[in-house]
């Protein structure tokens, strides 16, 4: 008789352990999916009051208004021919 009591306790503990492990695995999976979703969020607006960069590379940039005290160009800048700035510069690349 005492063996049957011990067996039933260990099997119920084993069942609880399996359920707890399953819940933990689901929680870890949900956390991983949430982390991937947050990583893919697009930034819609950034406001920077004051910043200094030593180096910055941007592939595509659209600017409505730009105020700059000094701009140094190391290679060349090509403006689209239909832009007003390109027309005033003769439509050619600007080099430093």
PDB file as gemmi writes it, atoms N, CA and C in Angstrom:
CRYST1    1.000    1.000    1.000  90.00  90.00  90.00 P 1                      
ATOM      1  N   UNK A   1       0.784  -1.200   0.000  1.00  0.00           N  
ATOM      2  CA  UNK A   1       0.000   0.000   0.000  1.00  0.00           C  
ATOM      3  C   UNK A   1       0.835   1.279   0.000  1.00  0.00           C  
ATOM      4  N   UNK A   2       1.873   1.399   0.833  1.00  0.00           N  
ATOM      5  CA  UNK A   2       2.645   2.636   0.839  1.00  0.00           C  
ATOM      6  C   UNK A   2       3.312   2.917  -0.507  1.00  0.00           C  
ATOM      7  N   UNK A   3       3.637   1.890  -1.288  1.00  0.00           N  
ATOM      8  CA  UNK A   3       4.257   2.116  -2.595  1.00  0.00           C  
ATOM      9  C   UNK A   3       3.307   2.814  -3.554  1.00  0.00           C  
ATOM     10  N   UNK A   4       2.026   2.450  -3.474  1.00  0.00           N  
ATOM     11  CA  UNK A   4       1.044   3.065  -4.366  1.00  0.00           C  
ATOM     12  C   UNK A   4       0.857   4.558  -4.049  1.00  0.00           C  
ATOM     13  N   UNK A   5       0.904   4.929  -2.796  1.00  0.00           N  
ATOM     14  CA  UNK A   5       0.780   6.343  -2.406  1.00  0.00           C  
ATOM     15  C   UNK A   5       1.961   7.130  -2.957  1.00  0.00           C  
ATOM     16  N   UNK A   6       3.165   6.598  -2.835  1.00  0.00           N  
ATOM     17  CA  UNK A   6       4.365   7.262  -3.334  1.00  0.00           C  
ATOM     18  C   UNK A   6       4.318   7.382  -4.858  1.00  0.00           C  
ATOM     19  N   UNK A   7       3.885   6.330  -5.540  1.00  0.00           N  
ATOM     20  CA  UNK A   7       3.779   6.366  -6.995  1.00  0.00           C  
ATOM     21  C   UNK A   7       2.781   7.410  -7.468  1.00  0.00           C  
ATOM     22  N   UNK A   8       1.665   7.551  -6.797  1.00  0.00           N  
ATOM     23  CA  UNK A   8       0.669   8.525  -7.210  1.00  0.00           C  
ATOM     24  C   UNK A   8       1.171   9.943  -6.970  1.00  0.00           C  
ATOM     25  N   UNK A   9       1.921  10.163  -5.885  1.00  0.00           N  
ATOM     26  CA  UNK A   9       2.491  11.495  -5.629  1.00  0.00           C  
ATOM     27  C   UNK A   9       3.527  11.843  -6.692  1.00  0.00           C  
ATOM     28  N   UNK A  10       4.397  10.899  -7.043  1.00  0.00           N  
ATOM     29  CA  UNK A  10       5.434  11.206  -8.026  1.00  0.00           C  
ATOM     30  C   UNK A  10       4.841  11.405  -9.416  1.00  0.00           C  
ATOM     31  N   UNK A  11       3.796  10.663  -9.757  1.00  0.00           N  
ATOM     32  CA  UNK A  11       3.181  10.863 -11.073  1.00  0.00           C  
ATOM     33  C   UNK A  11       2.443  12.194 -11.128  1.00  0.00           C  
ATOM     34  N   UNK A  12       1.826  12.620 -10.031  1.00  0.00           N  
ATOM     35  CA  UNK A  12       1.164  13.925 -10.044  1.00  0.00           C  
ATOM     36  C   UNK A  12       2.189  15.050 -10.084  1.00  0.00           C  
ATOM     37  N   UNK A  13       3.318  14.876  -9.391  1.00  0.00           N  
ATOM     38  CA  UNK A  13       4.386  15.881  -9.463  1.00  0.00           C  
ATOM     39  C   UNK A  13       4.982  15.926 -10.868  1.00  0.00           C  
ATOM     40  N   UNK A  14       5.110  14.773 -11.498  1.00  0.00           N  
ATOM     41  CA  UNK A  14       5.632  14.716 -12.867  1.00  0.00           C  
ATOM     42  C   UNK A  14       4.679  15.439 -13.813  1.00  0.00           C  
ATOM     43  N   UNK A  15       3.385  15.254 -13.633  1.00  0.00           N  
ATOM     44  CA  UNK A  15       2.399  15.944 -14.472  1.00  0.00           C  
ATOM     45  C   UNK A  15       2.455  17.451 -14.275  1.00  0.00           C  
ATOM     46  N   UNK A  16       2.581  17.876 -13.024  1.00  0.00           N  
ATOM     47  CA  UNK A  16       2.692  19.317 -12.739  1.00  0.00           C  
ATOM     48  C   UNK A  16       3.964  19.882 -13.368  1.00  0.00           C  
ATOM     49  N   UNK A  17       5.065  19.136 -13.306  1.00  0.00           N  
ATOM     50  CA  UNK A  17       6.328  19.594 -13.896  1.00  0.00           C  
ATOM     51  C   UNK A  17       6.207  19.732 -15.404  1.00  0.00           C  
ATOM     52  N   UNK A  18       5.517  18.785 -16.043  1.00  0.00           N  
ATOM     53  CA  UNK A  18       5.331  18.851 -17.500  1.00  0.00           C  
ATOM     54  C   UNK A  18       4.481  20.065 -17.869  1.00  0.00           C  
ATOM     55  N   UNK A  19       3.411  20.307 -17.120  1.00  0.00           N  
ATOM     56  CA  UNK A  19       2.547  21.469 -17.389  1.00  0.00           C  
ATOM     57  C   UNK A  19       3.324  22.768 -17.183  1.00  0.00           C  
ATOM     58  N   UNK A  20       4.116  22.847 -16.099  1.00  0.00           N  
ATOM     59  CA  UNK A  20       4.909  24.053 -15.840  1.00  0.00           C  
ATOM     60  C   UNK A  20       5.940  24.283 -16.936  1.00  0.00           C  
ATOM     61  N   UNK A  21       6.562  23.201 -17.405  1.00  0.00           N  
ATOM     62  CA  UNK A  21       7.546  23.318 -18.484  1.00  0.00           C  
ATOM     63  C   UNK A  21       6.883  23.800 -19.765  1.00  0.00           C  
ATOM     64  N   UNK A  22       5.702  23.290 -20.062  1.00  0.00           N  
ATOM     65  CA  UNK A  22       4.967  23.713 -21.261  1.00  0.00           C  
ATOM     66  C   UNK A  22       4.603  25.194 -21.189  1.00  0.00           C  
ATOM     67  N   UNK A  23       4.108  25.624 -20.047  1.00  0.00           N  
ATOM     68  CA  UNK A  23       3.755  27.047 -19.870  1.00  0.00           C  
ATOM     69  C   UNK A  23       5.008  27.920 -20.007  1.00  0.00           C  
ATOM     70  N   UNK A  24       6.119  27.480 -19.434  1.00  0.00           N  
ATOM     71  CA  UNK A  24       7.368  28.240 -19.555  1.00  0.00           C  
ATOM     72  C   UNK A  24       7.844  28.329 -20.991  1.00  0.00           C  
ATOM     73  N   UNK A  25       7.730  27.223 -21.744  1.00  0.00           N  
ATOM     74  CA  UNK A  25       8.152  27.238 -23.151  1.00  0.00           C  
ATOM     75  C   UNK A  25       7.284  28.180 -23.978  1.00  0.00           C  
ATOM     76  N   UNK A  26       5.991  28.180 -23.710  1.00  0.00           N  
ATOM     77  CA  UNK A  26       5.090  29.092 -24.427  1.00  0.00           C  
ATOM     78  C   UNK A  26       5.433  30.545 -24.080  1.00  0.00           C  
ATOM     79  N   UNK A  27       5.727  30.816 -22.817  1.00  0.00           N  
ATOM     80  CA  UNK A  27       6.076  32.177 -22.410  1.00  0.00           C  
ATOM     81  C   UNK A  27       7.375  32.637 -23.070  1.00  0.00           C  
ATOM     82  N   UNK A  28       8.368  31.769 -23.123  1.00  0.00           N  
ATOM     83  CA  UNK A  28       9.636  32.129 -23.776  1.00  0.00           C  
ATOM     84  C   UNK A  28       9.416  32.379 -25.263  1.00  0.00           C  
ATOM     85  N   UNK A  29       8.619  31.554 -25.914  1.00  0.00           N  
ATOM     86  CA  UNK A  29       8.312  31.751 -27.334  1.00  0.00           C  
ATOM     87  C   UNK A  29       7.589  33.059 -27.580  1.00  0.00           C  
ATOM     88  N   UNK A  30       6.623  33.385 -26.728  1.00  0.00           N  
ATOM     89  CA  UNK A  30       5.893  34.650 -26.872  1.00  0.00           C  
ATOM     90  C   UNK A  30       6.812  35.839 -26.674  1.00  0.00           C  
ATOM     91  N   UNK A  31       7.715  35.740 -25.722  1.00  0.00           N  
ATOM     92  CA  UNK A  31       8.687  36.816 -25.493  1.00  0.00           C  
ATOM     93  C   UNK A  31       9.577  37.001 -26.717  1.00  0.00           C  
ATOM     94  N   UNK A  32      10.036  35.898 -27.314  1.00  0.00           N  
ATOM     95  CA  UNK A  32      10.899  35.987 -28.496  1.00  0.00           C  
ATOM     96  C   UNK A  32      10.158  36.604 -29.675  1.00  0.00           C  
ATOM     97  N   UNK A  33       8.910  36.225 -29.879  1.00  0.00           N  
ATOM     98  CA  UNK A  33       8.117  36.805 -30.973  1.00  0.00           C  
ATOM     99  C   UNK A  33       7.891  38.296 -30.727  1.00  0.00           C  
ATOM    100  N   UNK A  34       7.615  38.678 -29.492  1.00  0.00           N  
ATOM    101  CA  UNK A  34       7.434  40.096 -29.159  1.00  0.00           C  
ATOM    102  C   UNK A  34       8.697  40.897 -29.394  1.00  0.00           C  
ATOM    103  N   UNK A  35       9.854  40.326 -29.044  1.00  0.00           N  
ATOM    104  CA  UNK A  35      11.127  41.019 -29.255  1.00  0.00           C  
ATOM    105  C   UNK A  35      11.381  41.225 -30.744  1.00  0.00           C  
ATOM    106  N   UNK A  36      11.071  40.237 -31.563  1.00  0.00           N  
ATOM    107  CA  UNK A  36      11.251  40.390 -33.014  1.00  0.00           C  
ATOM    108  C   UNK A  36      10.305  41.438 -33.576  1.00  0.00           C  
ATOM    109  N   UNK A  37       9.086  41.480 -33.081  1.00  0.00           N  
ATOM    110  CA  UNK A  37       8.113  42.462 -33.572  1.00  0.00           C  
ATOM    111  C   UNK A  37       8.549  43.873 -33.213  1.00  0.00           C  
ATOM    112  N   UNK A  38       9.047  44.073 -32.001  1.00  0.00           N  
ATOM    113  CA  UNK A  38       9.499  45.402 -31.582  1.00  0.00           C  
ATOM    114  C   UNK A  38      10.703  45.824 -32.401  1.00  0.00           C  
ATOM    115  N   UNK A  39      11.590  44.897 -32.719  1.00  0.00           N  
ATOM    116  CA  UNK A  39      12.790  45.220 -33.496  1.00  0.00           C  
ATOM    117  C   UNK A  39      12.437  45.734 -34.885  1.00  0.00           C  
ATOM    118  N   UNK A  40      11.301  45.294 -35.427  1.00  0.00           N  
ATOM    119  CA  UNK A  40      10.925  45.667 -36.785  1.00  0.00           C  
ATOM    120  C   UNK A  40      10.063  46.921 -36.852  1.00  0.00           C  
ATOM    121  N   UNK A  41       9.790  47.558 -35.732  1.00  0.00           N  
ATOM    122  CA  UNK A  41       8.986  48.771 -35.735  1.00  0.00           C  
ATOM    123  C   UNK A  41       9.703  49.888 -36.495  1.00  0.00           C  
ATOM    124  N   UNK A  42       8.960  50.664 -37.224  1.00  0.00           N  
ATOM    125  CA  UNK A  42       9.528  51.796 -37.943  1.00  0.00           C  
ATOM    126  C   UNK A  42       9.483  53.032 -37.055  1.00  0.00           C  
ATOM    127  N   UNK A  43      10.503  53.839 -37.129  1.00  0.00           N  
ATOM    128  CA  UNK A  43      10.551  55.087 -36.370  1.00  0.00           C  
ATOM    129  C   UNK A  43       9.883  56.154 -37.232  1.00  0.00           C  
ATOM    130  N   UNK A  44       8.822  56.739 -36.717  1.00  0.00           N  
ATOM    131  CA  UNK A  44       8.086  57.714 -37.515  1.00  0.00           C  
ATOM    132  C   UNK A  44       8.557  59.137 -37.278  1.00  0.00           C  
ATOM    133  N   UNK A  45       9.096  59.433 -36.109  1.00  0.00           N  
ATOM    134  CA  UNK A  45       9.510  60.795 -35.811  1.00  0.00           C  
ATOM    135  C   UNK A  45      10.630  60.784 -34.783  1.00  0.00           C  
ATOM    136  N   UNK A  46      11.660  61.587 -35.055  1.00  0.00           N  
ATOM    137  CA  UNK A  46      12.780  61.709 -34.124  1.00  0.00           C  
ATOM    138  C   UNK A  46      13.074  63.195 -33.954  1.00  0.00           C  
ATOM    139  N   UNK A  47      13.156  63.639 -32.721  1.00  0.00           N  
ATOM    140  CA  UNK A  47      13.510  65.024 -32.427  1.00  0.00           C  
ATOM    141  C   UNK A  47      14.815  65.003 -31.640  1.00  0.00           C  
ATOM    142  N   UNK A  48      15.834  65.653 -32.206  1.00  0.00           N  
ATOM    143  CA  UNK A  48      17.143  65.733 -31.553  1.00  0.00           C  
ATOM    144  C   UNK A  48      17.454  67.201 -31.335  1.00  0.00           C  
ATOM    145  N   UNK A  49      17.618  67.585 -30.114  1.00  0.00           N  
ATOM    146  CA  UNK A  49      17.881  68.986 -29.791  1.00  0.00           C  
ATOM    147  C   UNK A  49      19.315  69.373 -30.156  1.00  0.00           C  
ATOM    148  N   UNK A  50      20.280  68.564 -29.765  1.00  0.00           N  
ATOM    149  CA  UNK A  50      21.680  68.880 -30.025  1.00  0.00           C  
ATOM    150  C   UNK A  50      22.437  67.561 -30.167  1.00  0.00           C  
ATOM    151  N   UNK A  51      23.172  67.392 -31.260  1.00  0.00           N  
ATOM    152  CA  UNK A  51      23.897  66.136 -31.474  1.00  0.00           C  
ATOM    153  C   UNK A  51      25.190  66.412 -32.226  1.00  0.00           C  
ATOM    154  N   UNK A  52      26.206  65.619 -31.934  1.00  0.00           N  
ATOM    155  CA  UNK A  52      27.479  65.696 -32.648  1.00  0.00           C  
ATOM    156  C   UNK A  52      27.845  64.287 -33.094  1.00  0.00           C  
ATOM    157  N   UNK A  53      28.129  64.132 -34.380  1.00  0.00           N  
ATOM    158  CA  UNK A  53      28.503  62.842 -34.939  1.00  0.00           C  
ATOM    159  C   UNK A  53      29.886  62.953 -35.564  1.00  0.00           C  
ATOM    160  N   UNK A  54      30.691  61.950 -35.368  1.00  0.00           N  
ATOM    161  CA  UNK A  54      31.989  61.916 -36.025  1.00  0.00           C  
ATOM    162  C   UNK A  54      31.835  61.384 -37.449  1.00  0.00           C  
ATOM    163  N   UNK A  55      30.937  60.424 -37.635  1.00  0.00           N  
ATOM    164  CA  UNK A  55      30.708  59.840 -38.944  1.00  0.00           C  
ATOM    165  C   UNK A  55      29.257  59.390 -39.032  1.00  0.00           C  
ATOM    166  N   UNK A  56      28.636  59.594 -40.185  1.00  0.00           N  
ATOM    167  CA  UNK A  56      27.243  59.203 -40.398  1.00  0.00           C  
ATOM    168  C   UNK A  56      27.060  58.842 -41.859  1.00  0.00           C  
ATOM    169  N   UNK A  57      26.444  57.693 -42.107  1.00  0.00           N  
ATOM    170  CA  UNK A  57      26.161  57.263 -43.478  1.00  0.00           C  
ATOM    171  C   UNK A  57      24.671  56.978 -43.589  1.00  0.00           C  
ATOM    172  N   UNK A  58      24.021  57.598 -44.581  1.00  0.00           N  
ATOM    173  CA  UNK A  58      22.585  57.434 -44.797  1.00  0.00           C  
ATOM    174  C   UNK A  58      22.377  57.059 -46.258  1.00  0.00           C  
ATOM    175  N   UNK A  59      21.604  56.001 -46.497  1.00  0.00           N  
ATOM    176  CA  UNK A  59      21.355  55.573 -47.872  1.00  0.00           C  
ATOM    177  C   UNK A  59      20.299  56.440 -48.552  1.00  0.00           C  
ATOM    178  N   UNK A  60      19.136  56.596 -47.945  1.00  0.00           N  
ATOM    179  CA  UNK A  60      18.048  57.388 -48.513  1.00  0.00           C  
ATOM    180  C   UNK A  60      17.636  58.434 -47.484  1.00  0.00           C  
ATOM    181  N   UNK A  61      17.601  59.694 -47.908  1.00  0.00           N  
ATOM    182  CA  UNK A  61      17.253  60.773 -46.993  1.00  0.00           C  
ATOM    183  C   UNK A  61      16.375  61.780 -47.712  1.00  0.00           C  
ATOM    184  N   UNK A  62      15.241  62.114 -47.095  1.00  0.00           N  
ATOM    185  CA  UNK A  62      14.371  63.162 -47.622  1.00  0.00           C  
ATOM    186  C   UNK A  62      14.318  64.259 -46.579  1.00  0.00           C  
ATOM    187  N   UNK A  63      14.604  65.488 -46.980  1.00  0.00           N  
ATOM    188  CA  UNK A  63      14.651  66.615 -46.063  1.00  0.00           C  
ATOM    189  C   UNK A  63      13.743  67.709 -46.605  1.00  0.00           C  
ATOM    190  N   UNK A  64      12.854  68.230 -45.756  1.00  0.00           N  
ATOM    191  CA  UNK A  64      12.001  69.345 -46.154  1.00  0.00           C  
ATOM    192  C   UNK A  64      12.717  70.670 -45.975  1.00  0.00           C  
ATOM    193  N   UNK A  65      13.452  70.824 -44.859  1.00  0.00           N  
ATOM    194  CA  UNK A  65      14.165  72.069 -44.590  1.00  0.00           C  
ATOM    195  C   UNK A  65      15.468  71.717 -43.904  1.00  0.00           C  
ATOM    196  N   UNK A  66      16.557  72.297 -44.368  1.00  0.00           N  
ATOM    197  CA  UNK A  66      17.861  72.025 -43.785  1.00  0.00           C  
ATOM    198  C   UNK A  66      18.562  73.338 -43.504  1.00  0.00           C  
ATOM    199  N   UNK A  67      19.014  73.492 -42.267  1.00  0.00           N  
ATOM    200  CA  UNK A  67      19.804  74.653 -41.896  1.00  0.00           C  
ATOM    201  C   UNK A  67      21.167  74.137 -41.463  1.00  0.00           C  
ATOM    202  N   UNK A  68      22.219  74.648 -42.101  1.00  0.00           N  
ATOM    203  CA  UNK A  68      23.557  74.174 -41.772  1.00  0.00           C  
ATOM    204  C   UNK A  68      24.527  75.341 -41.798  1.00  0.00           C  
ATOM    205  N   UNK A  69      25.438  75.362 -40.840  1.00  0.00           N  
ATOM    206  CA  UNK A  69      26.466  76.396 -40.802  1.00  0.00           C  
ATOM    207  C   UNK A  69      27.611  76.038 -41.749  1.00  0.00           C  
ATOM    208  N   UNK A  70      27.936  74.755 -41.823  1.00  0.00           N  
ATOM    209  CA  UNK A  70      29.045  74.315 -42.669  1.00  0.00           C  
ATOM    210  C   UNK A  70      28.770  72.900 -43.148  1.00  0.00           C  
ATOM    211  N   UNK A  71      28.946  72.664 -44.434  1.00  0.00           N  
ATOM    212  CA  UNK A  71      28.779  71.324 -44.998  1.00  0.00           C  
ATOM    213  C   UNK A  71      30.041  70.995 -45.790  1.00  0.00           C  
ATOM    214  N   UNK A  72      30.660  69.867 -45.468  1.00  0.00           N  
ATOM    215  CA  UNK A  72      31.847  69.404 -46.195  1.00  0.00           C  
ATOM    216  C   UNK A  72      31.475  68.155 -46.981  1.00  0.00           C  
ATOM    217  N   UNK A  73      31.750  68.151 -48.277  1.00  0.00           N  
ATOM    218  CA  UNK A  73      31.444  67.019 -49.147  1.00  0.00           C  
ATOM    219  C   UNK A  73      32.756  66.384 -49.566  1.00  0.00           C  
ATOM    220  N   UNK A  74      32.911  65.073 -49.285  1.00  0.00           N  
ATOM    221  CA  UNK A  74      34.170  64.414 -49.609  1.00  0.00           C  
ATOM    222  C   UNK A  74      34.164  63.785 -50.997  1.00  0.00           C  
ATOM    223  N   UNK A  75      32.984  63.484 -51.543  1.00  0.00           N  
ATOM    224  CA  UNK A  75      32.925  62.847 -52.864  1.00  0.00           C  
ATOM    225  C   UNK A  75      32.197  63.776 -53.833  1.00  0.00           C  
ATOM    226  N   UNK A  76      30.936  63.574 -54.072  1.00  0.00           N  
ATOM    227  CA  UNK A  76      30.152  64.467 -54.917  1.00  0.00           C  
ATOM    228  C   UNK A  76      28.684  64.348 -54.541  1.00  0.00           C  
ATOM    229  N   UNK A  77      27.934  65.359 -54.914  1.00  0.00           N  
ATOM    230  CA  UNK A  77      26.485  65.363 -54.690  1.00  0.00           C  
ATOM    231  C   UNK A  77      25.836  65.527 -56.051  1.00  0.00           C  
ATOM    232  N   UNK A  78      24.886  64.649 -56.378  1.00  0.00           N  
ATOM    233  CA  UNK A  78      24.144  64.732 -57.637  1.00  0.00           C  
ATOM    234  C   UNK A  78      22.694  65.041 -57.297  1.00  0.00           C  
ATOM    235  N   UNK A  79      22.192  66.164 -57.819  1.00  0.00           N  
ATOM    236  CA  UNK A  79      20.807  66.535 -57.585  1.00  0.00           C  
ATOM    237  C   UNK A  79      19.966  66.105 -58.782  1.00  0.00           C  
ATOM    238  N   UNK A  80      18.710  65.743 -58.543  1.00  0.00           N  
ATOM    239  CA  UNK A  80      17.824  65.433 -59.667  1.00  0.00           C  
ATOM    240  C   UNK A  80      17.661  66.662 -60.550  1.00  0.00           C  
ATOM    241  N   UNK A  81      17.629  66.511 -61.867  1.00  0.00           N  
ATOM    242  CA  UNK A  81      17.583  67.662 -62.774  1.00  0.00           C  
ATOM    243  C   UNK A  81      16.339  68.525 -62.636  1.00  0.00           C  
ATOM    244  N   UNK A  82      15.220  67.991 -62.124  1.00  0.00           N  
ATOM    245  CA  UNK A  82      13.993  68.772 -62.024  1.00  0.00           C  
ATOM    246  C   UNK A  82      13.885  69.547 -60.711  1.00  0.00           C  
ATOM    247  N   UNK A  83      14.875  69.448 -59.835  1.00  0.00           N  
ATOM    248  CA  UNK A  83      14.850  70.172 -58.569  1.00  0.00           C  
ATOM    249  C   UNK A  83      15.313  71.618 -58.774  1.00  0.00           C  
ATOM    250  N   UNK A  84      14.711  72.596 -58.086  1.00  0.00           N  
ATOM    251  CA  UNK A  84      15.104  74.008 -58.236  1.00  0.00           C  
ATOM    252  C   UNK A  84      16.579  74.246 -57.897  1.00  0.00           C  
ATOM    253  N   UNK A  85      17.106  73.554 -56.908  1.00  0.00           N  
ATOM    254  CA  UNK A  85      18.503  73.723 -56.528  1.00  0.00           C  
ATOM    255  C   UNK A  85      19.426  73.253 -57.651  1.00  0.00           C  
ATOM    256  N   UNK A  86      19.074  72.145 -58.292  1.00  0.00           N  
ATOM    257  CA  UNK A  86      19.896  71.620 -59.380  1.00  0.00           C  
ATOM    258  C   UNK A  86      19.885  72.583 -60.564  1.00  0.00           C  
ATOM    259  N   UNK A  87      18.747  73.231 -60.829  1.00  0.00           N  
ATOM    260  CA  UNK A  87      18.659  74.196 -61.925  1.00  0.00           C  
ATOM    261  C   UNK A  87      19.540  75.405 -61.653  1.00  0.00           C  
ATOM    262  N   UNK A  88      19.574  75.848 -60.393  1.00  0.00           N  
ATOM    263  CA  UNK A  88      20.388  77.015 -60.075  1.00  0.00           C  
ATOM    264  C   UNK A  88      21.869  76.682 -60.114  1.00  0.00           C  
ATOM    265  N   UNK A  89      22.224  75.402 -59.945  1.00  0.00           N  
ATOM    266  CA  UNK A  89      23.620  74.984 -60.004  1.00  0.00           C  
ATOM    267  C   UNK A  89      24.003  74.483 -61.396  1.00  0.00           C  
ATOM    268  N   UNK A  90      23.099  74.538 -62.340  1.00  0.00           N  
ATOM    269  CA  UNK A  90      23.398  74.088 -63.684  1.00  0.00           C  
ATOM    270  C   UNK A  90      23.168  72.600 -63.887  1.00  0.00           C  
ATOM    271  N   UNK A  91      22.584  71.912 -62.916  1.00  0.00           N  
ATOM    272  CA  UNK A  91      22.270  70.501 -63.076  1.00  0.00           C  
ATOM    273  C   UNK A  91      23.460  69.570 -62.993  1.00  0.00           C  
ATOM    274  N   UNK A  92      24.619  70.076 -62.643  1.00  0.00           N  
ATOM    275  CA  UNK A  92      25.810  69.236 -62.604  1.00  0.00           C  
ATOM    276  C   UNK A  92      26.131  68.836 -61.163  1.00  0.00           C  
ATOM    277  N   UNK A  93      26.968  67.798 -61.007  1.00  0.00           N  
ATOM    278  CA  UNK A  93      27.354  67.395 -59.644  1.00  0.00           C  
ATOM    279  C   UNK A  93      28.140  68.500 -58.935  1.00  0.00           C  
ATOM    280  N   UNK A  94      27.932  68.602 -57.646  1.00  0.00           N  
ATOM    281  CA  UNK A  94      28.645  69.572 -56.834  1.00  0.00           C  
ATOM    282  C   UNK A  94      29.777  68.813 -56.141  1.00  0.00           C  
ATOM    283  N   UNK A  95      31.003  69.305 -56.249  1.00  0.00           N  
ATOM    284  CA  UNK A  95      32.138  68.651 -55.599  1.00  0.00           C  
ATOM    285  C   UNK A  95      32.828  69.632 -54.688  1.00  0.00           C  
ATOM    286  N   UNK A  96      33.580  69.086 -53.749  1.00  0.00           N  
ATOM    287  CA  UNK A  96      34.299  69.911 -52.786  1.00  0.00           C  
ATOM    288  C   UNK A  96      35.661  70.280 -53.321  1.00  0.00           C  
TER     289      UNK A  96                                                      
END                                                                             
